[in-house]
Amino acid sequence: MDEEYDVIVLGTGLKECILSGLLSVDGLKVLHMDRNDYYGGESTSLNLNQLWKRFKGSDSPPEELGASRDYNVDMIPKFMMANGALVRVLIHTNVTKYLNFKAVDGSFVYNKGKIHKVPATDVEALKSPLMGLFEKRRARKFFIYVQDYDDNDPKSHEGLDLTKVPAKDVLSKKYGLDDNTIDFIGHALALYRDDKYLDQPAVDFIKKVKLYAESLARFAGGSPYIYPLYGLGELPQAFARLSAVYGGTYMLNKPECKVEFEDGKAYGVTSEGETAKCKKVVCDPSYLPDKVTKVGKVARAICIMSHPIPNTNDAHSTQVILPQKQLGRKSDMYLFCCSYSHNVAPKGKYIAFVTTEAETDSPEQELKPGIDLLGPVDQIFFDTYDRYEPTNKGAEDHCFISTSYDATTHFETTVQDVIAMYSQITGKTLDLSVDLSAASASNEE
C-alpha cells in the first residue's frame, strides 16, 4: 500500500464507483478502498436475510417469503433514463458489457387521488384522462414543440429565446396550459423536485421533457426507464471490474481509512498502520464528517408484496411520482416497484419503496399517502437517513466529497453530482457524446 496514486477513492457507493471508473479510463492511477466487506456503501443491495437483520434485528424471515438468495433489494433504488446521462457514462466507460438491462414497464403520476400513466407525446396527450378535451389539444401542441425543438435550428424556437424566457411563460402564456397539467409535466416528465424551475429560463426544462420523450421512444415500452437485471448491486461491481482492467486497485474491508493532511491538504490515506499517498481524495460524506453539513433527511418504506401496485396496468416494474402540490407538501413523494421480472425477488414477489424528503419525524404517518396506493403488503420496514452536502473547497484541500442520495427514484440528480465532481477533480468536461445503441435493453418477460 506504500505506493503513490493520483486518486484514492473511499467508499464503493454508486457515485464513488462511477468516478473511480471514469478516472481509471482517463489513465489516472486509482486506489479504491472501503471500510465495509461488501460493495455499495449506502447504495448496497441486500438479500432477504441481510434485509431482516438490518431492519428487524436478528430473527430469521418467514419461510413464505421465499429463498433469501432470490432477493436483491437495492437500498437506494433508482431507475435510469434510457437516453440519460448515466447510460451515456456507462457506454463511455464501456461498462455496459458487464450489465444486462431490461426496460421498466410503467411510468405514472398521482393526480387528484388517482394514478395515471404519464403522457409524454402528442399522441398520448390526446388519450390521457389527466386533461379535458381542450387542454389535451393545448398539451399536444406543447409536446410537438418539444419534439421539434433543436438548439441549433432557430426556426424550431418559434420566436422564443429559451435562455431568457422563464418556463412558466412557455407553459401558461404561449400554450395556455393549466396548473394541473404544468404540475405533472414539471414533476413527472422533467423530474423537478419543486417548482423553482418555473421562474428559471426554459431551456433546461424543455431539454428535460425532450429527454423523457426520446427515452420513452427508445424501447417503445411503457416508460423511459431501464434497470439492470439483479438490480443496482451489479453496478459497483461492474465498475470495479472496469477499474481493474485499467490498472485500478480495489480493497474492501479496510478499517478506519483515515485521510491524512499536511498544511490543510490531503496527501494520503492510512489503514491498518499503512499509508498510501495520493494527490487527491474522493469519498462519500461518511469518511470526512467534519467537512460536510446535514441538509435534510429521507424517509422511506421498504415493502415486500405479492402483487403489482394497483392501477398501474399490472406493471412488474414501475415508478409513480406524487407531486408535492397533490399532497399539500413541500417535496414530492416517489413509489418504486420492481419484481421477479428484473430478478430482484422470487417469482410472484414484488419489492416496493415509498420515499420522500422527510418533513416530520414520523415516517409512518408521512409516507401514508404513498403506502395507501400499494394495496396489501406482506412486510413493511420504515427507515430514515440523513442527507449531507460537502462544505469544503476541493481545490484547496484536495478532498472531493459526494452529496448523499436524495429521495428520487431515478438517477438524474445523482449523475449530475458525479459529472460536476468529475469536472472539479480533473478540470475537464466529461464528453458524453456516445452511440446510445451500445446499451440495449430487452422488453420480453
PAVEX-606963 format. One record per residue (C-alpha): x, y, z. Coordinates in steps of 0.2 Angstrom, whole numbers, plus 5000, padded with zeros to 4 digits. Example, Ala and Ser with C-alpha at 12.3 -4.5 7.8 and 13.67 -1.06 7.14 Angstrom:
     px     py     pz
   5062   4978   5039
   5068   4995   5036
! end
This chain:
     px     py     pz
   5000   5000   5000
   5015   5011   5001
   5013   5016   4983
   5008   5034   4977
   4992   5036   4967
   4984   5050   4958
   4967   5047   4967
   4962   5037   4982
   4943   5034   4982
   4935   5030   4998
   4918   5020   4999
   4911   5009   4985
   4894   5018   4983
   4887   5021   4966
   4894   5039   4964
   4911   5034   4970
   4912   5018   4959
   4907   5028   4943
   4920   5041   4947
   4933   5028   4950
   4929   5020   4933
   4929   5037   4924
   4946   5042   4932
   4954   5025   4928
   4948   5026   4910
   4956   5043   4909
   4973   5035   4913
   4974   5040   4932
   4981   5028   4944
   4967   5024   4956
   4966   5015   4973
   4948   5012   4979
   4945   5007   4997
   4930   5003   5008
   4929   5000   5026
   4915   4988   5023
   4917   4970   5017
   4904   4972   5004
   4902   4984   4989
   4889   4998   4988
   4891   5008   5004
   4874   5016   5007
   4868   5010   4990
   4871   4992   4993
   4860   4978   4988
   4853   4966   5001
   4847   4948   5001
   4832   4944   5012
   4842   4938   5027
   4853   4954   5027
   4837   4964   5025
   4829   4956   5040
   4845   4958   5050
   4846   4976   5046
   4828   4981   5050
   4822   4968   5062
   4837   4963   5072
   4842   4945   5071
   4826   4935   5069
   4825   4925   5053
   4812   4929   5039
   4796   4919   5037
   4798   4905   5025
   4783   4910   5014
   4793   4925   5008
   4804   4913   4998
   4823   4910   4997
   4834   4923   5004
   4846   4922   4989
   4832   4926   4977
   4831   4944   4984
   4842   4958   4978
   4834   4973   4987
   4843   4989   4982
   4844   5001   4997
   4845   5017   4985
   4833   5011   4971
   4834   5022   4956
   4829   5019   4938
   4839   5025   4923
   4833   5036   4909
   4836   5026   4894
   4845   5041   4885
   4850   5049   4901
   4867   5055   4907
   4870   5039   4917
   4868   5027   4902
   4880   5039   4892
   4893   5037   4906
   4890   5018   4906
   4893   5017   4887
   4908   5030   4888
   4917   5018   4900
   4911   5003   4891
   4905   4996   4907
   4889   4991   4898
   4897   4974   4893
   4896   4969   4912
   4877   4973   4914
   4861   4967   4907
   4847   4979   4906
   4828   4977   4905
   4815   4991   4901
   4804   4997   4915
   4786   4993   4912
   4777   5009   4918
   4779   5027   4922
   4764   5035   4932
   4759   5051   4941
   4747   5054   4955
   4734   5067   4951
   4718   5071   4961
   4718   5055   4971
   4721   5043   4956
   4736   5035   4947
   4738   5040   4929
   4750   5035   4915
   4762   5049   4912
   4758   5056   4894
   4774   5061   4885
   4770   5063   4867
   4757   5072   4856
   4748   5055   4853
   4747   5051   4872
   4742   5068   4877
   4726   5066   4866
   4722   5050   4875
   4726   5055   4893
   4712   5056   4906
   4723   5069   4915
   4716   5083   4905
   4699   5089   4897
   4697   5090   4878
   4703   5107   4875
   4718   5105   4887
   4723   5089   4878
   4724   5099   4862
   4735   5113   4870
   4746   5099   4878
   4748   5091   4861
   4754   5107   4853
   4766   5109   4868
   4773   5091   4865
   4775   5094   4847
   4785   5110   4850
   4796   5100   4862
   4799   5086   4850
   4803   5098   4836
   4814   5109   4847
   4833   5110   4841
   4846   5121   4849
   4854   5124   4833
   4838   5127   4822
   4831   5145   4827
   4816   5141   4817
   4811   5127   4829
   4811   5140   4843
   4796   5149   4837
   4802   5166   4841
   4806   5161   4859
   4824   5164   4867
   4823   5150   4879
   4839   5156   4888
   4829   5171   4893
   4810   5166   4894
   4805   5158   4910
   4797   5140   4909
   4780   5147   4916
   4779   5159   4902
   4781   5145   4889
   4769   5134   4898
   4755   5146   4903
   4757   5161   4891
   4762   5153   4875
   4752   5136   4877
   4739   5141   4889
   4741   5125   4900
   4733   5125   4917
   4741   5122   4934
   4736   5104   4934
   4745   5100   4918
   4760   5110   4922
   4761   5100   4938
   4763   5083   4930
   4774   5089   4916
   4786   5098   4928
   4787   5084   4941
   4784   5068   4931
   4792   5072   4915
   4805   5085   4918
   4808   5077   4935
   4810   5093   4945
   4808   5091   4964
   4800   5108   4967
   4793   5122   4957
   4808   5134   4956
   4811   5129   4938
   4795   5139   4933
   4804   5155   4936
   4821   5150   4928
   4825   5151   4909
   4815   5137   4900
   4829   5129   4890
   4834   5116   4903
   4816   5112   4906
   4812   5109   4888
   4828   5098   4886
   4822   5088   4901
   4805   5085   4894
   4813   5081   4877
   4825   5068   4885
   4810   5060   4893
   4800   5058   4877
   4816   5052   4867
   4820   5039   4881
   4802   5033   4880
   4803   5031   4861
   4819   5021   4863
   4812   5004   4868
   4794   5008   4864
   4789   5002   4881
   4778   5009   4894
   4792   5020   4902
   4808   5030   4898
   4817   5020   4911
   4829   5004   4911
   4835   4994   4926
   4849   4981   4927
   4844   4963   4929
   4848   4958   4948
   4847   4977   4952
   4859   4991   4955
   4871   4980   4966
   4878   4974   4949
   4884   4992   4945
   4898   4995   4958
   4905   4978   4954
   4904   4981   4936
   4914   4997   4939
   4927   4988   4950
   4930   4976   4936
   4932   4990   4924
   4944   4999   4935
   4954   4983   4937
   4956   4982   4918
   4963   5000   4918
   4975   4996   4932
   4965   5002   4947
   4966   4993   4963
   4951   4989   4974
   4952   4985   4993
   4937   4980   5003
   4936   4978   5022
   4949   4991   5026
   4946   4998   5043
   4947   5016   5048
   4953   5023   5031
   4959   5039   5039
   4963   5054   5027
   4980   5062   5031
   4983   5081   5030
   4998   5092   5028
   4996   5111   5028
   4977   5108   5026
   4979   5097   5011
   4975   5079   5009
   4991   5069   5004
   4986   5051   5008
   4975   5038   5017
   4980   5027   5032
   4973   5010   5036
   4980   4996   5047
   4995   5006   5050
   5000   5008   5032
   4998   5025   5022
   4995   5026   5004
   5000   5043   4996
   4989   5052   4984
   4986   5069   4975
   4968   5069   4978
   4955   5060   4989
   4937   5056   4983
   4924   5050   4996
   4907   5049   5002
   4902   5060   5017
   4904   5047   5030
   4923   5047   5028
   4926   5065   5031
   4911   5070   5043
   4919   5087   5048
   4919   5093   5030
   4900   5090   5027
   4884   5098   5034
   4867   5090   5036
   4855   5097   5023
   4840   5086   5026
   4833   5068   5029
   4825   5055   5018
   4810   5045   5025
   4807   5028   5016
   4796   5012   5017
   4803   4996   5010
   4789   4984   5006
   4788   4966   5000
   4771   4962   4991
   4763   4948   4981
   4756   4959   4968
   4760   4974   4957
   4755   4992   4963
   4736   4993   4959
   4731   5004   4944
   4747   5003   4935
   4741   4990   4922
   4749   4976   4931
   4767   4983   4928
   4780   4972   4935
   4792   4987   4937
   4786   5005   4938
   4788   5022   4945
   4774   5033   4952
   4778   5051   4956
   4766   5060   4968
   4769   5079   4965
   4771   5090   4981
   4755   5100   4977
   4744   5084   4976
   4749   5080   4994
   4750   5098   5001
   4768   5095   5004
   4785   5104   5001
   4793   5089   4992
   4787   5076   4980
   4784   5058   4985
   4790   5043   4975
   4785   5025   4973
   4797   5012   4965
   4792   4995   4961
   4802   4980   4954
   4799   4962   4954
   4805   4944   4949
   4805   4950   4931
   4821   4960   4935
   4827   4946   4946
   4826   4956   4962
   4814   4945   4971
   4807   4927   4970
   4793   4923   4957
   4777   4931   4962
   4785   4944   4974
   4787   4962   4972
   4798   4975   4981
   4791   4992   4983
   4799   5008   4990
   4790   5024   4996
   4802   5038   4998
   4801   5057   5001
   4811   5071   5009
   4806   5070   5027
   4796   5085   5033
   4792   5077   5050
   4799   5065   5062
   4785   5052   5059
   4789   5042   5043
   4774   5030   5045
   4762   5045   5045
   4772   5055   5032
   4773   5041   5019
   4755   5035   5022
   4748   5043   5005
   4761   5033   4995
   4759   5017   5006
   4740   5018   5004
   4742   5016   4985
   4751   5000   4987
   4737   4988   4992
   4740   4974   5004
   4759   4972   5009
   4767   4956   5016
   4781   4965   5025
   4785   4983   5028
   4801   4991   5035
   4802   5010   5039
   4818   5019   5039
   4826   5037   5038
   4843   5043   5034
   4851   5060   5034
   4857   5069   5019
   4874   5078   5019
   4882   5090   5007
   4901   5095   5007
   4906   5112   5014
   4924   5111   5009
   4933   5118   4993
   4941   5103   4984
   4953   5115   4975
   4960   5120   4992
   4961   5104   5002
   4961   5091   4988
   4946   5082   4995
   4931   5079   4984
   4916   5073   4993
   4899   5067   4985
   4882   5073   4992
   4871   5060   5000
   4857   5051   4989
   4841   5060   4988
   4823   5053   4989
   4821   5052   4970
   4818   5035   4962
   4828   5040   4946
   4846   5044   4943
   4845   5061   4935
   4851   5071   4951
   4864   5058   4956
   4873   5058   4939
   4873   5077   4939
   4883   5077   4955
   4895   5064   4948
   4898   5074   4932
   4901   5090   4942
   4913   5081   4953
   4922   5074   4938
   4925   5092   4932
   4931   5098   4949
   4943   5083   4950
   4950   5084   4933
   4947   5101   4927
   4939   5094   4911
   4921   5092   4905
   4915   5075   4903
   4912   5071   4885
   4896   5061   4884
   4893   5061   4865
   4892   5042   4863
   4882   5030   4852
   4867   5026   4863
   4863   5010   4854
   4878   5002   4863
   4866   4999   4878
   4852   4988   4874
   4838   4983   4885
   4826   4968   4882
   4807   4970   4884
   4802   4952   4884
   4797   4943   4900
! end
